[in-house]
Amino acid sequence: MGPLLVLILLFVVMYAVMIRPQQKRAREHQQLISAVQVGDEVMTTAGIFGTVTAIEGDVISVEISPGVNMRVARAGIGRRLNQDVEEFEADETFDDLHDLDDEVEQAVADEPLRSEASTPIPTPEPSPTPPPVPPSPPPAAETPPAETPPPGETPPAPPGGPSTGPG
């Protein structure tokens, strides 16, 4: 009875931790792609930003720059950028956001600077100018080409060359 209870408990935990959040994300994505309309700014799952220009069933045309349209599967839409504006709460104002920015700037100004940030960056020493390149030597006088022996004969050994005797 004990192992069966552990197995059931394990399934419940797996459902709560893995399956249910995945189903929730899938439902939210399905709502997102069904709400996409012409004129919406979107980001694809590949990270490409654009504006929806046409919807033809499961294919959405996205204009990524003026005159450049890209066709994307409806499921390839990862985020709708207009949605952020729609979710902006009416009681918030932009002044509230500026106050928050001011608080952040004040907190950053109050922090002491890190020692490595205040260390001056050493300037590189100027490199000395390289010495001038000496002119190339004049071409050597041309020597007549060495005579080559006719085929089948071995050339004579040069005088003072390697010896074949015992050494």
ZADO-1210 file (C-alpha; in nm, 4 decimals, padded with zeros to 6 digits):
<atoms>
<atom x="00.0000" y="00.0000" z="00.0000" code="MET" pos="1"/>
<atom x="00.2908" y="00.2362" z="00.0808" code="GLY" pos="2"/>
<atom x="00.4561" y="00.2208" z="-00.2670" code="PRO" pos="3"/>
<atom x="00.1200" y="00.2851" z="-00.4347" code="LEU" pos="4"/>
<atom x="00.0678" y="00.5954" z="-00.2208" code="LEU" pos="5"/>
<atom x="00.4191" y="00.7227" z="-00.3114" code="VAL" pos="6"/>
<atom x="00.3464" y="00.6653" z="-00.6816" code="LEU" pos="7"/>
<atom x="00.0188" y="00.8591" z="-00.6619" code="ILE" pos="8"/>
<atom x="00.1869" y="01.1408" z="-00.4688" code="LEU" pos="9"/>
<atom x="00.4634" y="01.1540" z="-00.7300" code="LEU" pos="10"/>
<atom x="00.2064" y="01.1840" z="-01.0118" code="PHE" pos="11"/>
<atom x="00.0249" y="01.4676" z="-00.8294" code="VAL" pos="12"/>
<atom x="00.3507" y="01.6574" z="-00.7805" code="VAL" pos="13"/>
<atom x="00.4475" y="01.6073" z="-01.1476" code="MET" pos="14"/>
<atom x="00.1060" y="01.7353" z="-01.2559" code="TYR" pos="15"/>
<atom x="00.1283" y="02.0414" z="-01.0322" code="ALA" pos="16"/>
<atom x="00.4871" y="02.1281" z="-01.1230" code="VAL" pos="17"/>
<atom x="00.5152" y="02.0388" z="-01.4899" code="MET" pos="18"/>
<atom x="00.1928" y="01.9547" z="-01.6712" code="ILE" pos="19"/>
<atom x="-00.0398" y="02.2263" z="-01.5430" code="ARG" pos="20"/>
<atom x="00.1983" y="02.5224" z="-01.6082" code="PRO" pos="21"/>
<atom x="00.2664" y="02.3905" z="-01.9591" code="GLN" pos="22"/>
<atom x="-00.1065" y="02.3675" z="-02.0305" code="GLN" pos="23"/>
<atom x="-00.1522" y="02.7210" z="-01.8999" code="LYS" pos="24"/>
<atom x="00.1248" y="02.8534" z="-02.1282" code="ARG" pos="25"/>
<atom x="-00.0276" y="02.6696" z="-02.4254" code="ALA" pos="26"/>
<atom x="-00.3706" y="02.8240" z="-02.3532" code="ARG" pos="27"/>
<atom x="-00.2199" y="03.1730" z="-02.3242" code="GLU" pos="28"/>
<atom x="-00.0299" y="03.1282" z="-02.6525" code="HIS" pos="29"/>
<atom x="-00.3455" y="03.0082" z="-02.8259" code="GLN" pos="30"/>
<atom x="-00.5313" y="03.3183" z="-02.7035" code="GLN" pos="31"/>
<atom x="-00.2421" y="03.5361" z="-02.8194" code="LEU" pos="32"/>
<atom x="-00.2319" y="03.4037" z="-03.1733" code="ILE" pos="33"/>
<atom x="-00.6099" y="03.4136" z="-03.2070" code="SER" pos="34"/>
<atom x="-00.6129" y="03.7811" z="-03.1003" code="ALA" pos="35"/>
<atom x="-00.3536" y="03.8942" z="-03.3575" code="VAL" pos="36"/>
<atom x="-00.5019" y="04.1426" z="-03.6047" code="GLN" pos="37"/>
<atom x="-00.3786" y="04.3389" z="-03.9038" code="VAL" pos="38"/>
<atom x="-00.1758" y="04.6368" z="-03.7835" code="GLY" pos="39"/>
<atom x="-00.0478" y="04.4730" z="-03.4643" code="ASP" pos="40"/>
<atom x="00.3211" y="04.4881" z="-03.3882" code="GLU" pos="41"/>
<atom x="00.4473" y="04.1383" z="-03.3134" code="VAL" pos="42"/>
<atom x="00.7661" y="03.9516" z="-03.2346" code="MET" pos="43"/>
<atom x="00.8124" y="03.6062" z="-03.3824" code="THR" pos="44"/>
<atom x="00.9510" y="03.3174" z="-03.1833" code="THR" pos="45"/>
<atom x="01.2751" y="03.3711" z="-03.3777" code="ALA" pos="46"/>
<atom x="01.2966" y="03.7261" z="-03.2393" code="GLY" pos="47"/>
<atom x="01.2024" y="03.9146" z="-03.5566" code="ILE" pos="48"/>
<atom x="00.9940" y="04.2281" z="-03.5002" code="PHE" pos="49"/>
<atom x="00.7372" y="04.3498" z="-03.7497" code="GLY" pos="50"/>
<atom x="00.3854" y="04.4669" z="-03.8225" code="THR" pos="51"/>
<atom x="00.1086" y="04.2309" z="-03.9325" code="VAL" pos="52"/>
<atom x="-00.0054" y="04.3246" z="-04.2831" code="THR" pos="53"/>
<atom x="-00.2303" y="04.0311" z="-04.3770" code="ALA" pos="54"/>
<atom x="-00.3807" y="03.7189" z="-04.2222" code="ILE" pos="55"/>
<atom x="-00.4643" y="03.4224" z="-04.4454" code="GLU" pos="56"/>
<atom x="-00.5770" y="03.1321" z="-04.2289" code="GLY" pos="57"/>
<atom x="-00.2724" y="02.9934" z="-04.0497" code="ASP" pos="58"/>
<atom x="-00.0273" y="03.2174" z="-04.2400" code="VAL" pos="59"/>
<atom x="00.0436" y="03.5729" z="-04.1281" code="ILE" pos="60"/>
<atom x="00.2291" y="03.8282" z="-04.3401" code="SER" pos="61"/>
<atom x="00.4606" y="04.0431" z="-04.1306" code="VAL" pos="62"/>
<atom x="00.6285" y="04.3578" z="-04.2637" code="GLU" pos="63"/>
<atom x="00.9769" y="04.3639" z="-04.1082" code="ILE" pos="64"/>
<atom x="01.0951" y="04.6800" z="-04.2857" code="SER" pos="65"/>
<atom x="00.9339" y="04.9105" z="-04.5402" code="PRO" pos="66"/>
<atom x="00.8495" y="04.7009" z="-04.8449" code="GLY" pos="67"/>
<atom x="00.9831" y="04.3730" z="-04.6988" code="VAL" pos="68"/>
<atom x="00.7110" y="04.1232" z="-04.6082" code="ASN" pos="69"/>
<atom x="00.7696" y="03.7869" z="-04.4485" code="MET" pos="70"/>
<atom x="00.5187" y="03.5036" z="-04.4226" code="ARG" pos="71"/>
<atom x="00.5053" y="03.3346" z="-04.0827" code="VAL" pos="72"/>
<atom x="00.2998" y="03.0465" z="-03.9475" code="ALA" pos="73"/>
<atom x="00.0437" y="03.1736" z="-03.7000" code="ARG" pos="74"/>
<atom x="00.2029" y="02.9597" z="-03.4269" code="ALA" pos="75"/>
<atom x="00.5345" y="03.1368" z="-03.4938" code="GLY" pos="76"/>
<atom x="00.4094" y="03.4558" z="-03.3314" code="ILE" pos="77"/>
<atom x="00.5747" y="03.4696" z="-02.9918" code="GLY" pos="78"/>
<atom x="00.4546" y="03.8022" z="-02.8562" code="ARG" pos="79"/>
<atom x="00.2156" y="04.0808" z="-02.9405" code="ARG" pos="80"/>
<atom x="00.3752" y="04.4160" z="-02.8612" code="LEU" pos="81"/>
<atom x="00.0467" y="04.6119" z="-02.8653" code="ASN" pos="82"/>
<atom x="-00.0704" y="04.3927" z="-02.5798" code="GLN" pos="83"/>
<atom x="00.1649" y="04.5745" z="-02.3395" code="ASP" pos="84"/>
<atom x="-00.0119" y="04.9040" z="-02.4139" code="VAL" pos="85"/>
<atom x="-00.3557" y="04.7479" z="-02.3681" code="GLU" pos="86"/>
<atom x="-00.2575" y="04.6056" z="-02.0282" code="GLU" pos="87"/>
<atom x="-00.1411" y="04.9468" z="-01.9042" code="PHE" pos="88"/>
<atom x="-00.3602" y="05.0224" z="-01.6057" code="GLU" pos="89"/>
<atom x="-00.5712" y="05.3359" z="-01.6256" code="ALA" pos="90"/>
<atom x="-00.4848" y="05.4539" z="-01.2737" code="ASP" pos="91"/>
<atom x="-00.1134" y="05.4659" z="-01.3533" code="GLU" pos="92"/>
<atom x="00.0221" y="05.7723" z="-01.5192" code="THR" pos="93"/>
<atom x="00.3479" y="05.8447" z="-01.6857" code="PHE" pos="94"/>
<atom x="00.4280" y="06.0807" z="-01.3970" code="ASP" pos="95"/>
<atom x="00.4303" y="05.7780" z="-01.1653" code="ASP" pos="96"/>
<atom x="00.6828" y="05.6143" z="-01.3937" code="LEU" pos="97"/>
<atom x="00.8992" y="05.9293" z="-01.3931" code="HIS" pos="98"/>
<atom x="00.8913" y="05.9303" z="-01.0121" code="ASP" pos="99"/>
<atom x="01.0115" y="05.5718" z="-01.0173" code="LEU" pos="100"/>
<atom x="01.2918" y="05.6678" z="-01.2566" code="ASP" pos="101"/>
<atom x="01.3915" y="05.9527" z="-01.0244" code="ASP" pos="102"/>
<atom x="01.4062" y="05.7134" z="-00.7292" code="GLU" pos="103"/>
<atom x="01.6267" y="05.4732" z="-00.9255" code="VAL" pos="104"/>
<atom x="01.8586" y="05.7545" z="-01.0351" code="GLU" pos="105"/>
<atom x="01.8845" y="05.8757" z="-00.6748" code="GLN" pos="106"/>
<atom x="01.9674" y="05.5241" z="-00.5507" code="ALA" pos="107"/>
<atom x="02.2342" y="05.4842" z="-00.8164" code="VAL" pos="108"/>
<atom x="02.3845" y="05.8236" z="-00.7329" code="ALA" pos="109"/>
<atom x="02.4026" y="05.7318" z="-00.3615" code="ASP" pos="110"/>
<atom x="02.5925" y="05.4062" z="-00.4242" code="GLU" pos="111"/>
<atom x="02.9695" y="05.4296" z="-00.3802" code="PRO" pos="112"/>
<atom x="03.1686" y="05.3724" z="-00.6931" code="LEU" pos="113"/>
<atom x="03.3496" y="05.0441" z="-00.7287" code="ARG" pos="114"/>
<atom x="03.7250" y="05.0590" z="-00.7005" code="SER" pos="115"/>
<atom x="03.7845" y="04.9061" z="-01.0426" code="GLU" pos="116"/>
<atom x="03.5452" y="05.1520" z="-01.2024" code="ALA" pos="117"/>
<atom x="03.7331" y="05.4485" z="-01.0542" code="SER" pos="118"/>
<atom x="04.0768" y="05.3172" z="-01.1515" code="THR" pos="119"/>
<atom x="04.2071" y="05.5202" z="-01.4424" code="PRO" pos="120"/>
<atom x="04.2746" y="05.3307" z="-01.7585" code="ILE" pos="121"/>
<atom x="04.6478" y="05.3462" z="-01.8427" code="PRO" pos="122"/>
<atom x="04.7256" y="05.4968" z="-02.1768" code="THR" pos="123"/>
<atom x="04.9429" y="05.2843" z="-02.4010" code="PRO" pos="124"/>
<atom x="05.2961" y="05.4105" z="-02.4573" code="GLU" pos="125"/>
<atom x="05.3592" y="05.5329" z="-02.8069" code="PRO" pos="126"/>
<atom x="05.5534" y="05.2749" z="-02.9994" code="SER" pos="127"/>
<atom x="05.8844" y="05.3901" z="-03.1463" code="PRO" pos="128"/>
<atom x="05.8920" y="05.4297" z="-03.5184" code="THR" pos="129"/>
<atom x="06.0264" y="05.1190" z="-03.6886" code="PRO" pos="130"/>
<atom x="06.3773" y="05.1468" z="-03.8366" code="PRO" pos="131"/>
<atom x="06.3880" y="05.2154" z="-04.2061" code="PRO" pos="132"/>
<atom x="06.4045" y="04.9090" z="-04.4266" code="VAL" pos="133"/>
<atom x="06.7477" y="04.8813" z="-04.5922" code="PRO" pos="134"/>
<atom x="06.7409" y="04.8836" z="-04.9687" code="PRO" pos="135"/>
<atom x="06.7555" y="04.5441" z="-05.1319" code="SER" pos="136"/>
<atom x="07.0998" y="04.4422" z="-05.2704" code="PRO" pos="137"/>
<atom x="07.1523" y="04.4840" z="-05.6415" code="PRO" pos="138"/>
<atom x="07.0774" y="04.1758" z="-05.8466" code="PRO" pos="139"/>
<atom x="07.3737" y="03.9405" z="-05.8778" code="ALA" pos="140"/>
<atom x="07.5463" y="03.9024" z="-06.2123" code="ALA" pos="141"/>
<atom x="07.3842" y="03.6349" z="-06.4127" code="GLU" pos="142"/>
<atom x="07.5738" y="03.3077" z="-06.4263" code="THR" pos="143"/>
<atom x="07.5378" y="03.0729" z="-06.7185" code="PRO" pos="144"/>
<atom x="07.3148" y="02.7756" z="-06.6435" code="PRO" pos="145"/>
<atom x="07.4964" y="02.4569" z="-06.5475" code="ALA" pos="146"/>
<atom x="07.5138" y="02.1945" z="-06.8138" code="GLU" pos="147"/>
<atom x="07.2797" y="01.9089" z="-06.7589" code="THR" pos="148"/>
<atom x="07.3955" y="01.5597" z="-06.8520" code="PRO" pos="149"/>
<atom x="07.2073" y="01.3752" z="-07.1199" code="PRO" pos="150"/>
<atom x="06.9370" y="01.1365" z="-06.9986" code="PRO" pos="151"/>
<atom x="07.0646" y="00.8108" z="-06.8594" code="GLY" pos="152"/>
<atom x="07.3978" y="00.9481" z="-06.7375" code="GLU" pos="153"/>
<atom x="07.4706" y="01.0400" z="-06.3788" code="THR" pos="154"/>
<atom x="07.6164" y="01.3815" z="-06.3200" code="PRO" pos="155"/>
<atom x="07.9738" y="01.3957" z="-06.1963" code="PRO" pos="156"/>
<atom x="08.0178" y="01.4632" z="-05.8231" code="ALA" pos="157"/>
<atom x="08.1258" y="01.8193" z="-05.7499" code="PRO" pos="158"/>
<atom x="08.4831" y="01.8609" z="-05.6315" code="PRO" pos="159"/>
<atom x="08.5113" y="01.8631" z="-05.2521" code="GLY" pos="160"/>
<atom x="08.1653" y="01.7131" z="-05.2178" code="GLY" pos="161"/>
<atom x="08.0664" y="01.4343" z="-04.9873" code="PRO" pos="162"/>
<atom x="08.3010" y="01.1388" z="-04.9948" code="SER" pos="163"/>
<atom x="08.1870" y="00.7800" z="-05.0145" code="THR" pos="164"/>
<atom x="08.4951" y="00.6296" z="-04.8498" code="GLY" pos="165"/>
<atom x="08.5304" y="00.5241" z="-04.4873" code="PRO" pos="166"/>
<atom x="08.5668" y="00.8062" z="-04.2548" code="GLY" pos="167"/>
</atoms>
